[in-house]
Amino acid sequence: MDPDVKKSCHPNASSTGCRASLNDVKGLGELERSIMDILWAESNALTAREVGRLIADRDLAPTTVMTVLDRLTRKGFLERTRDGRAWRYQPAESRDTYIAELMLEALDLTGDRSAALTRFAQAVSGTEAEILRRALTELEEE
């Protein structure tokens, strides 16, 4: 691993990598969610200063932004890479990955996964059902 890349693991991270636990995803604070939304929307890693500029609705001290970015890195949501004297931050996983994990956690909360999946299938639109059909077909073909 590149010594200038820091990937922190949360104690609840999966054995396959350093990812935030589902409880952390649900437990993101408002500012943490705002920062993750900014970073998920960007194609490049950003510095704390760049993130601070993109939080339009808040007037935050640079140290506040840096603290939140560091906390998200320790929780496993972000990876950071040294860029001169600054750090550049990027999501450890895509937004879609986190949302899928939240959906799986919600499914785990039900006492009857089959009933929950059936109800979910009944609730999605025709287009969404077709996407699910294609994904399941692709999985069966693997």
N, C-alpha and C positions, 0 to 999 in steps of 0.2 A: 504494500500500500504506500502511496505517495506520502512522505512525512509532512507535507504541507496541507494534507487533507485530514480534517478531523471529523470522524463519524462517531458520535456518542451513542451508547446503547442505554436505553431505559431498562431498569431491572425486570420489567415485564415484557421486554422485546422477545420476539420469536427466536427460535434456535437457528432459523435460516438467515437471519440478518438483524440489523439494528433498525427496528421499526417501532413506532410508538404503539403502545397498547391501546386497545379499544376504549378503555376507561379514560385514557388521556384524550382521545379524539373527542369523546363526549364532553370531557371536562375542560376544553379550551375556553379560556376567558374571552371576553369581547375583543380586547386588543390583540390577543394571540390569533383569534380567527381573522381579524382584519389584516394582520400581517401575513398570515398563511394565504389568504385570498390574493393579496398583492403578489406574493412570490409564485403561487400557482399560475397566475395570469401572465407572468413574464417568461420569456424563453431563455433569458440569460440570468446568471447569478447576480445578485445585487449587494451592494454595500449597505451598511446601516444608514448612512447618509441618504442614499438613493431611496431606501425604503421609507425613511422619514419624510422625504419630499412627496412621496406618493400617497401618504396618509393625508388626504385632503381635508377631512373633517375634523382634524385634531391639530393642536399646536403642542407637540411633544418635544421634550428635551431630547437631544441626541443620546444622552446616557440612558433614558428610558427605553428608547428603541433598541439600543445595544443590549440592555438587560433582558428584554423580551426575546430578542434573537438568540442570545446565549441560552436562555431557559428552553426555548424550542429546540435548540441543538442538543442540549442535555437530555431532553425528553425523547429524542430520536426523530423529530419531525423534520429537522433541517440538517444539511451537511454544510460545512464551511471550508473554504479554501483560501489560503493566504494570498493576498494581492498587494505586494509592497508592505506597507504598515497596516493596511486594513484587511478585513476578512470579507469574502464574498459568500453570500448565503444562497442556497437553493434547496427546494424541497427534497427530502430523502425518497419520497414516493409521490405519485400523481394524486391529484384530488380524487380521481375515479377509484384508485386503490383504497383510499381511506373511506370513501362512501360505501364501497362494496363491503369493507370490513364492518362498518356500522350496520349494514343490512344483515350481514351474517350474525352479528351479535344480537340484533333484534330477533332474528329467527331462533337463536338459542334460548331466548327468554320465554318462548311459547312452550307449553306442555305438549303440543301436538304440531310438529313441524309440517306434517302432510297437510293438515287443515290450514295452516298459515300459508303454505306455498300455494295451495289451491285457491284460497281467498285472494292472494296476491295476483295470481294468474287471471282471475276473474276481473280484477280491478284495473289491469293495464289496458292501454289502448290497443287497437289492432296493429298499429305500427310497432309498438313496444313488444307485443306478443310475437310478431315476426322476427324481431331482433333476438328475442329469447330462443325461438325455434332454431334460428341459424346458429347461435352460440352453442346450443345443446347438440346440434347435428355435428358441428365441427369438433366438439369434445368427443363424441362417439367415434368419429373417424380417426382420432389420434391413436 
